[in-house]
């Protein structure tokens, strides 16, 4: 399937089924409503074949390049049918399964993710482990033909909806740093897992604390090598800055478009608007180049940290502009539309924090791209 | 050009821009057959040369050749071309009844040519004229960057005495000029970043290289982010020819280069404030280049204003 042909069939499908695909709620909706909408879109998209394109046949895909996935997410986001952050979750987790899971496990599980039958989450951060991922402490100890996991994770997105989790654990000594980490694919209904959603300032409890109390996971659920979890994490993180990021760029363009049509006359300063547009278009140009490199078979690495810094900056520029020109909506509006702008403005404050803070991205750029040596 | 040809071409161009500037660079480009490369593959010829020239702080009359190839494609031997007045994208001349009033800029190549292409505007559009250089008043500009060799061009001419008068693709000429200068800004910004990077690794304080301090590392990382944003936008603007994208790319390249100049000067500290270190040449160059073919703040304000008037955003880059 070529991209041009795919674009035509996706657009046609979205037009034909517009009514069926539309969300049933106004504004941003509750997270429950957003997730129900996401699963509906994934199921309809899977049945029509669209969410299968761009993934290899051995995990239930129909083949074709990553550009097909990028376009599908773009088209869904441009029509406000999905929230791009939640929608892009398979973009981060499916490649990990394809690269690191035992083939039969990947073949069984990935179709459930692509069809919306299941939601997955990613257990990386801990209360004492944020930017310094190599210091994680959640422990897995050998027990018969499996492992017992004990510890706590935090900022686990969508954990309360998830059936599975890609979990990083400490299997080496506490001093083993990045060498003693193992990744597991864990069932979230395993006995001993407690999920506590965290109230956020934007009112969407999208992430949780997750407690693991003697949770059993069998050997065959190890992703990659024992003590090889660092490679899994390093492989996964650039995906957050490629196709998932492309979907987010489309979302920013969509919001800018809506802002231009909604802002009261005189409320938008031409210079600030022009600069926000330039930032979003530069980000799109950068992300497009990343998409094409991926399509050409390139591997993604430290250079995607540039994409992430540009995203954080552009996202905050767009919503700073919204906060200025739709100030009344954001400050005192109580209708669904105001609620959506307020939640999205607030969420944009996290754009330089989640998925590796802006500071960590700059550290990566300094070390790996500018070759500035160690920072101490 | 294919990938291998392009790499070889880029290496050769970089080598000659490092070794030559001004008339010698023009001669070296002739020897290389750069104008033929321009005719064959404009995006590669322009992006490679202007980025290399920016990096080497070299000047040439290549911009005249590029503009001439857009405005007077039939012209076999390139002539000088008048550029917009500082800060704007306006045509360098205005038709007012029988009079043509010229007010623009030129490269130092104008001194070598007997005639110069001047685009003039009136209410109905643009026309290009070939004007005898002797009929214009030329004044060499020193300003912030005397090495750039800019010339101010003024004059008042009788329209019926002028040759040409063909309809001009002024918007296309401006777009290509913006992309060329955008690449030169990116090249100069890369050179500033490299100067600051090397300094940060060599300069010791408190018993360690200042490159080990996060305050320094983050400034240099920010500089690379700014450069790559501009480079990506320039590449996309060649892929999707549209005057709006070229103007955006020029605005971002100008703003990025000034951001890089600010961070790198701070990292270079005292030595970067002297003329004993090459940094000041790049600093001067990017501040002046930012003012050519539309200053970044003018272009950005103009973009925002156009969007507010039309109510719609620019086209987007397709996947």
HADDOCK unambig.tbl for C-alpha pairs under 7 A between the chains (distance, minus, plus):
assign (segid A and resid 257 and name CA) (segid B and resid 312 and name CA) 6.87 0.50 0.50
assign (segid A and resid 257 and name CA) (segid B and resid 313 and name CA) 6.34 0.50 0.50
assign (segid A and resid 260 and name CA) (segid B and resid 308 and name CA) 6.89 0.50 0.50
assign (segid A and resid 260 and name CA) (segid B and resid 311 and name CA) 6.42 0.50 0.50
assign (segid A and resid 261 and name CA) (segid B and resid 311 and name CA) 6.41 0.50 0.50
assign (segid A and resid 270 and name CA) (segid B and resid 301 and name CA) 5.29 0.50 0.50
assign (segid A and resid 270 and name CA) (segid B and resid 304 and name CA) 4.15 0.50 0.50
assign (segid A and resid 270 and name CA) (segid B and resid 305 and name CA) 5.04 0.50 0.50
assign (segid A and resid 271 and name CA) (segid B and resid 300 and name CA) 5.76 0.50 0.50
assign (segid A and resid 271 and name CA) (segid B and resid 301 and name CA) 4.15 0.50 0.50
assign (segid A and resid 271 and name CA) (segid B and resid 304 and name CA) 5.81 0.50 0.50
assign (segid A and resid 273 and name CA) (segid B and resid 304 and name CA) 5.15 0.50 0.50
assign (segid A and resid 274 and name CA) (segid B and resid 300 and name CA) 4.86 0.50 0.50
assign (segid A and resid 274 and name CA) (segid B and resid 301 and name CA) 5.85 0.50 0.50
assign (segid A and resid 274 and name CA) (segid B and resid 303 and name CA) 5.23 0.50 0.50
assign (segid A and resid 274 and name CA) (segid B and resid 304 and name CA) 3.96 0.50 0.50
assign (segid A and resid 275 and name CA) (segid B and resid 300 and name CA) 5.95 0.50 0.50
assign (segid A and resid 278 and name CA) (segid B and resid 248 and name CA) 6.21 0.50 0.50
assign (segid A and resid 278 and name CA) (segid B and resid 252 and name CA) 6.95 0.50 0.50
assign (segid A and resid 282 and name CA) (segid B and resid 229 and name CA) 5.50 0.50 0.50
assign (segid A and resid 282 and name CA) (segid B and resid 230 and name CA) 6.89 0.50 0.50
assign (segid A and resid 282 and name CA) (segid B and resid 232 and name CA) 6.55 0.50 0.50
assign (segid A and resid 282 and name CA) (segid B and resid 233 and name CA) 5.15 0.50 0.50
assign (segid A and resid 283 and name CA) (segid B and resid 229 and name CA) 6.79 0.50 0.50
assign (segid A and resid 285 and name CA) (segid B and resid 232 and name CA) 5.35 0.50 0.50
assign (segid A and resid 285 and name CA) (segid B and resid 233 and name CA) 5.42 0.50 0.50
assign (segid A and resid 285 and name CA) (segid B and resid 236 and name CA) 5.86 0.50 0.50
assign (segid A and resid 286 and name CA) (segid B and resid 229 and name CA) 6.49 0.50 0.50
assign (segid A and resid 286 and name CA) (segid B and resid 232 and name CA) 5.06 0.50 0.50
assign (segid A and resid 288 and name CA) (segid B and resid 319 and name CA) 6.34 0.50 0.50
assign (segid A and resid 306 and name CA) (segid B and resid 225 and name CA) 5.60 0.50 0.50
assign (segid A and resid 362 and name CA) (segid B and resid 218 and name CA) 5.73 0.50 0.50
assign (segid A and resid 362 and name CA) (segid B and resid 221 and name CA) 5.46 0.50 0.50
assign (segid A and resid 363 and name CA) (segid B and resid 218 and name CA) 6.98 0.50 0.50
assign (segid A and resid 365 and name CA) (segid B and resid 221 and name CA) 5.66 0.50 0.50
assign (segid A and resid 366 and name CA) (segid B and resid 217 and name CA) 5.64 0.50 0.50
assign (segid A and resid 366 and name CA) (segid B and resid 221 and name CA) 5.43 0.50 0.50
assign (segid A and resid 372 and name CA) (segid B and resid 201 and name CA) 6.78 0.50 0.50
assign (segid A and resid 372 and name CA) (segid B and resid 211 and name CA) 5.92 0.50 0.50
assign (segid A and resid 374 and name CA) (segid B and resid 212 and name CA) 6.22 0.50 0.50
assign (segid A and resid 375 and name CA) (segid B and resid 212 and name CA) 4.23 0.50 0.50
assign (segid A and resid 375 and name CA) (segid B and resid 213 and name CA) 6.22 0.50 0.50
assign (segid A and resid 375 and name CA) (segid B and resid 214 and name CA) 6.83 0.50 0.50
assign (segid A and resid 376 and name CA) (segid B and resid 212 and name CA) 5.60 0.50 0.50
